Amino acid sequence: MQERPLILVTNDDGIMAPGIRALISVMNEIGDVVVVAPDSPQSGMGHAITLDSTIYCDAVTNDEGVQLEYRCSGTPADCVKMAVSEILNKKPDLCVSGINHGSNSSINVIYSGTMSAAIEAGIEGIPAIGFSLLDFSWHANFEVLKSNIKKITMQVLQNGLPDGVVLNVNFPKLNKKEFKGIKICRQARANWVEEFDKRTNPQGKEYYWLTGKFVNMDHGEDTDVWALENDYISVVPVQFDLTAHHYIQKLNSWDL
């Protein structure tokens, strides 16, 4: 009998978020699951790690069928480090992160705690996938995603991923429509145009709320944003080597 793969599940919305509970239920159909996730929401943390304070990691019991669950006071990246170094004392066969409540397409991958957890696993040499749904609602419908999450996960387990590459998977928000399919995409060239909403509290001290709008400058039909706007599931292979390799030769021509 073939041994079931060991799967690490994490996220950035917190261990009790509906998204991660849905992801755990899918992974339990595929392998032996260990959950190490933040004890509170960590959205927008990017690849932050905890250096100047203590980290707590407590075993908890949540869903029937889960092998082990731990809630961690650290960031999503901390959770992966803790899982590999302290809880499992070995590398799992796969790490999945999510399902995030909200988009992680395009430039959002830079800020995302969900994707940073997947990238941290990739740095450790673990095949990894980040899953996100373009719906910020706590009561979003994650059931409609499960069959495609299972399909993508099984393909990663069967085919593997190259060193230094993880998958960023985003699902469009659908009501009564169905997904048109899965598109392999590139990251769209887009960014947030931020504004700070300046206010004054009753004591007269100024404070700010960060606001802004997402601006897509990329009109290609091979991008994640295009796919999502047209009811496709987007899959983007993400690498964490940030070297601009194409510019090395140019820099070598400088008088340095």
Secondary structure, DSSP 8 states (H G I E B T S, - for coil): -----EEEEE-SS-TT-HHHHHHHHHHTTTSEEEEEEESS--TT-TT----SS---EEE---STT-SEEEEESS-HHHHHHHIIIIISSS--SEEEEEEEES---TTHHHH-HHHHHHHHHHHTT--EEEEEES---TT---GGGHHHHHHHHHHHHHH---TTEEEEEEE---SSS----EEE-B---EEEEEEEEEEE-TTS-EEEEEEEEEEE----TTBHHHHHHTT-EEEEEEE-----GGGHHHHHTS--
